[in-house]
Amino acid sequence: MGVLNNDHGAARDIVILNAGAALYAANVADSLTAGLQLARTAIESGAAKAKLAQLVQATNA
């Protein structure tokens, strides 16, 4: 959960790179740079952690 708590380090960097590339590949972002920024913002704002909590709640219902 360190990455989703916005703990800086290599793991966070790898997650941002992977998620950013996925957002770009899925045409959610216009460029890899934009995808990286979207991923970074999702982690820093807590949106990624909140989305995971929603998924956990939905699958445990």
N, C-alpha and C positions, 0 to 999 in steps of 0.2 A: 504494500500500500504506500510505500515511500514515494513513488512517482506520483500517484494521485494526491498525495499530500504536498506536492510541489517541492519535494526534497531534491535539491540540485545534485547533479552528478552524472556519471556515464549512463546509468540506467534511464534517467529522464531524457537525456539527449538521444538515446537510441529509440525510445518510445516516440518522441517528437518526430524524429526522422522517418520512422516507419509509418506513423499515422499521417504525417504530412504527405508522404509519397502515395499512400492509399487515397487520401482526399483528392490529390491531383489525378491519379489514375481513374478515379470514379467521376471525374469532371465536376467535382464539388468546388474545386479551386482552379483558377485560371493558370496557375503556374506552381512549380514546386515551392518557390519562395512563399507564395500565398498559402499553400497547404501547410507549410511549416508554421506560419504565423497563426493559422486557424487552430492547429493542434496545440501550439504553445498557449494560446489564449484559453482554450478549453481546459487545460490543466491548471493554469494560473488562476482562473476564475472559479474553479471548483465545479464547473459544468460536467467535466468528464467523470468525476467522482460521484456526482449526483445521478448521472445517467447509469452508472454501474449499480448504484443503490436501487434505482427503479427496476433494472433488469433482475436483480436478485429478488426484489419483492414480488415481481410478476411471476417469476419461475417458482417461487415458494408458496404461491397462493393456492 
